[in-house]
Amino acid sequence: MHYSSTPPPTISAHGWWLDKNSGGHKAKVTVELQIQDRGGHWRTVARGSKVIKQGGGSSRRANARKTCVGNARTKWRSRVDVDISGVADSPNKLTTPAKTFSCAA
């Protein structure tokens, strides 16, 4: 997850997957951008998904992006879910550590 000040200022997150046992399978990768509200609860403010082969890089990743609405200091995190086509998997999602940016949602 990162902040870009290039107008308009945005927060972006990217997600991809790697699994040495999956061969040429594809997976639906979903990335969520979340902010923490005043009550301490996390709320999804942007989501993106893409069906991709494993590996990462600009063509093999899903993206979520949110334009900043004001410059209040806000805690952000991202969550990534990978569903490999034709393979049973865990409902667990990767949650990144929270970062604070001067970017309100």
N, C-alpha and C positions, 0 to 999 in steps of 0.2 A: 504494500500500500504506500502511496506517495502523494505529495502535494505538488501541484504545478501552479506557479504564479502567472504563467502566460495567459493574457486575457482570453476568455474569462478564467479566473482561478478555479481549479478543480481538484478533487480527490479521486484517485484512480487505484484500482486493485486488479491484479491479474492472477489467473489460476491455470494450472496444467497438471499433468500426471505422468508418473513413471512407474512401471512394474515390469521387471525382467521376465516374468512368467506369462505375460499377456500377448506376446507376439504382435500380430498386426491388428488386434482388436481396436475399436474406437470406443470412446467414452463421452458421455454428456457431462461436461464440466460446468458447474454453476457457481458464480461468484456473487456474494452479497456484500454490500457496503453498509455498515451499521454505525449509528451514533448512540451515545449514552445520554439519556434524558436526565433531568434534575432529580428524578426519583431513583436513579441508578439502573434503570432498565434499558436494555438494548433494543433499538428499533431499526429495521431495515429501511434504507432510503434510496437504494439503487440496487439493481440486479442485472446480471448478464449471463448468458449461457451459450455454449457452442459445442457441437459434436466434433471431436478431434482425435487424431492419433496421438500417442504419447510423445513426449519430448520437450515441449516448451518452445520458446522462440516466438517471434511476432505472428507467425501463421498457425501455431499450435498452442493457443491459449485463449481462454475466455476473459473478457474484460467487463468491469463495472465502473461507471464514472458518474460523479455527481458534481454539478456546478455549485460553487459556494454561494450562499445567500447571506451576505454580511461577513464580518470578521470576528465574531465572538469565539473565544477559545472553546473548542469542542473536542471531546474524546471520540475517536474513530477506531473501528476494527473491521476486519474482513473475515468472512467465512467461505470456505470452499468445499463443495460437495462433488464427488466423482462417482458416476454410475457407469461402470464398464458394461458395454452391450453384451447381453447373454450370460453375464456372470453375477451370481448372488454376492452381494457385498453388505457391509455393515452400514447402519444408518448414521454412523458418526460423521461429523464434519470437522475439517481443520479450522480452528479459530486462531487468528493471529493475535499477538499481543497488542493491547490498545496503545494508540499514539495520540497526542494532543496537537491539534493544528488550529491556527487562527482562521477558521473556516466553518461557518454555521451552515446547517442544512435547512 
